[in-house]
Amino acid sequence: MRRKPRIPPSPLPQRHGVDPVRVRLPVVGAWATVREYLVERLSGAGAGVVDGMFDAGRIVGADGRAVAADAPYVPGMFVWFHRELPEEVPVPFPLEVVHRDEHIVVVDKPHFLATTPRGSHVTETALARLRRELGIPALGAAHRLDRLTAGLVLFTVRPEERGAYQTLFSDRLVHKEYEAVAPYDPALTLPRTVRSRIVKERGVLQAREVTGEPNAVSRVELAGHRPEGADGLARYRLVPGTGQTHQLRVHMTALGVPILGDPLYPEVTAPVPAGDFRRPLQLLARALEFTDPVTGEEHRFRSGRELAAWASYDRWAAGTHDGPSAGQ
């Protein structure tokens, strides 16, 4: 059995709460120099960008020293560098810390803030922001919420304990409850448990239901609805039994009551400009309950946010809010 290579500690510090990129040169390959491999590996950036990084001494080895462009290729060698960070519009809503101890941090994430760096969202993410604000460079995410979904997210303080908390989610030992605002359909019989098979293909925005063995289970309950003659909305309590991508959004759409503000379901809408924080998706991770795998403590957390369309549909629809925490 082949042993995994020992990964040296990063010689570069974080920048704006974001880790440097670590690249391990393949054990098998015909590249003559480190530059030759990186130009191929980072082909999307272009050879000029890679050469500029070498010229500036921004690509370093395990000892922290700059690697020369003509350095011989060494199979299994590690190199690090900081990528150029994209220009990002700050998400103007607070990230509320619900709980913090020596093992975990639980936050109440606003809409529009990604959980972890990905794509064009890097520094404007919950993870990067928390690392900066709390001064915990080793902070890591135990799970993720979609960028457009607000609510509770669990982070771990110690890297060596992260796996134990991630296992809670993979083994479905965390009780999660969501809240959503969607149209009210008096003909829809609730509560009910929705079971289907959902697939999400890489590069395709929407997930979709297909025939086959169910891999997605959601409990849907009616938590309240407007009186007749009002805005025609209802508030739903959603309890996912599994964690497929966009599962709750897909299941609500399949029931004929798509969640308000959803840009993907039932139809993909045109992208909004960067910095447009109006009409957020009306989906909230309301509750998170689990037994702490490290301390044995029973945790029960609840989001303090209120979905804007339920508080005032007219204001949500108009895209107006009174302050940084309103409209969420």
N, C-alpha and C positions, 0 to 999 in steps of 0.2 A: 504494500500500500504506500503510495507516494505521500510524503509529508508535505504539508503546506509550508511555503517559505515564511520565515520570520519577517515581519514587516517592521522596519526601523521606525522610530518616532520621527515625526515631521521636523525637519530643520528650519522650517519657515513658520512664523506665527500666523494666526488668523488675521484677516484684514476685513474690517467692518463686520465682524462676526461670521465671516465665511472662511472655510478651510481652504488651504491651497490644494491644487490638483495633484494627485499622486499617480505616476505612471510606472508600471513595471515592464521592462523590455522583455519580450517573449524569449523563452529558452531556446526555441527553434526559429531560425530565420537567417536570411542571407544579406542583411544590411551591413554595410561596412562601418558606418559611423552612427552615433546617437542622433545626429541631425537628420540623417537619411531616414531613420525610422520615424522620428517625430513629424517630419514633413508628410510622410504617408499617413500616420495615425491622425494627424490634425489637418487633413486635407481640406476640410471646410474652411479653415482659417487662412490658408494660402502660405506658400513657401516664404513670401516676404515677411509675414507676421512672425513666423517661427525664427527666421534669421534675425529679425529685430530683437526677439527675446534673448537669443544667444548673444548678440552684440551688447545688450544691456546687462548681461550677467544675471538674467532673471530665472534661468533654468539651473537648478542646483542639485547636487548629489546628497547622499546621506550625511556627509560631513558638513553640509551647509555651504560648500564652496561652489562657485560657478562652474558649470560644465562647458567645456569648449565645443564649438560646433564640429570640429574635426576629431573629437574624442572617439577612440575606437569603440565599436559596439561590444558591450559585455552582456551576454545572456543573463537574464534575471536581475539586472541592475535596476534600482529605483531612482527616479528623478522627480523633482517637485517644481511647481511654478504656480504663480497666481494668474488666473485668466483675467482678461480685461472685463471689468464689470459694466454691464449695460446701464444706460441712463434710465432711471426708474422714477416714476411719479410717486411721491410718498402717499401711503394710504392714511388718510387723515382721521383715523378712528383709534381709540385706545385699545391696548391689549391688556386686559385685566387679569392680574394674578389672583386666582381663587385659593390656592394652597401652595405652600412651599415648605419643604423640610430637607433633611440632608440626603434624601434619596430621590424625591420627585418634585416636579413643579407642575401644577395644573393651572391652565389659563383659559379664559373666556375669550376666544378669538372672534374678531369682527369679520363681517363679510368683506370680500375683496382682498384679504391678506392670505397669501399662500402659507402652508405650514412649513415647508422646507424649500431650500433653493432648487429651482428647476426652470429651465428655459430662460425666458426673459425676466423671471422673478427670482432675484438672488438676495440682495440686501433688504428688499422690502418683503421679508418673510417673517413669520413668527419666530422661527429658530434663530435667525441672525439678529433680530431685534432683541430677543431675550438674552442672548449671549452678551450683547453690548450693554443692555440696561441692568442686568443682574450680575454681570461680571463672572459668568460661569462659562469659560471657553469650551469645557467638555460636555456641555448640555447636548442631549440628543433627543430625537422624537421617538416615542414608543409606537405611535401610529400617526395617521394623517387624516385631515379633513380636506375636502375639496376647497379650492380657493374661494368659491362663491358661497360656501356654507359657513355659517357662524356657529359658535358654541365651544364646548369643552374639548380640550386637547391635553394629553398627558405627555410630559417630557421627563427624561431621566437625568439625574445629576452625575452619576458615576458610570463611565463606559462599561465597566466590568459587570454592572447590574442590568444593563439595558436589555440583554437577551431574556432575562427573567420576566420583565414587564412586556416585552414584545410577544412572548409566548402566551401570556394571558389573552391577547387579542387573537392570535392564530388558533388557540385552543378554545376560543369562544367562551372564555371564563369572565368576560366583562359584560355587565348588563348595560346596554345603551338605549336611551330613549331620545327620540327626535320629535320636534314639533314643526308643523307645516301649515301654511295658509293656502287654500286652494278653493275652487268653486264648490258650492254646496249642491249636491244632487240628492233630493229626497228619495229617489228610486234606488239609490245605492245602499244595499244591505250591509250594515256594519254593526259590530266588529267582524272582521274576517281575516284569515291568514292567506296571503298570496304566495303561491309557489310557482316558479318558472325557471327556465334555463336562460341565463343571460351571458352573452359573449361581447367582448370589447376588443376590436381589432386595432392593432397599432396603426396610427395615422388616421383613423376614422374617429370623428368627434363623438358620435353617438354610440352608446351601447345598444344592443338589440336583443329581443327575446327570440329564441329558436326552439324547435321541437327537440325533445330529449329529456334525459333525467334532470330534474330540477337541481340547480345549484344555488338558488337565491330564494330566501324565505323572509317575508315581512309581515308583521302583524299590523293591521291598520284599524284604528279606532276613531270615532267621532268624539272630539273633545268639546265641541260647541259650534253653534252656527248662528248667523244673524236672523233676526225676525223677518218674516215675510215682508217684502217691499223694501228691504234694505239693500246692501251692496251685493247680495247673493254669495257671500263667502262663508267658509267654514274653517274651523281650526281642527287639525288632525293630530293624533298621537301615533307615532310610528315606532315600532320596535323591531329592528332588524335581527333576524336569527343568523344571518350570514353577512358577508362583507364584500359583495361583488361591486365593481365600479359602477357608480350612478344607480345603484340598486333601488333606492327609495324613489328616485325621480322617474325611473323606468316603470316601476310598479304603480305609482300614482297616475302616470299617463295612461297605462293600460286599463286602469279603472275608470278612465274618462274624466279625471279631476287633476290635471297637471298642476304642479306647484307654481304659484305666481312668480313672475320674474325669471323663469327658466329660459335661458337663451338656446338650449339644445332640444328641449322636449316640449310639445310634440314635434316642433319644426326647428331647424337651425336658423337662427336669425343673424342678421349682419353684425359683425363685430362692432362694439362701441369704442369710441376713441379712448386712448389712455387718459386716465384722470376723470373719467365719467363714472362717478360713484352713486348715480341715481338708481332707484328701483332695484334694490338688491334681491337676490333669490330668497324667497320666504321659506327658508329651511334652516332649522336651528338644532344643534346637538344639545338637548336640554339637560340630560342626566347621564352620569357615569358612575357605576358602582362596581366594586371589585374588592377582593381580599388581597392585601399587599403581599406579594410573594417573598419579600425580604423581611418585613417586620411582623406580618400576620395581622395587621390592623385592618378593620373593615372600613372601607372608604365609601362615602356617598356624597357626590358633588352635584350641584345644580347650577345651571347658567342663570344669571340675573337679567339677561337681555329680554326684550320684548320685540316680537316681530312687527315691523312698522305698518304693514298692510292691515293687521288686525287692530292696531291702535287707532289708525286713521287711514282708511283706504285712499281717500281723496289726496291726502298729503303724500302718501307713498306713490300714487300714480302720477302726481305732479312733479315728483322728484325733489321735493323741498324738505329741509330739515333745519332744526334750530341750533344745532351744535355738533361737535365731533362724535358724540355718542348717540345722537338721535338718528332716526331713519334706519336703524339697524334691527 
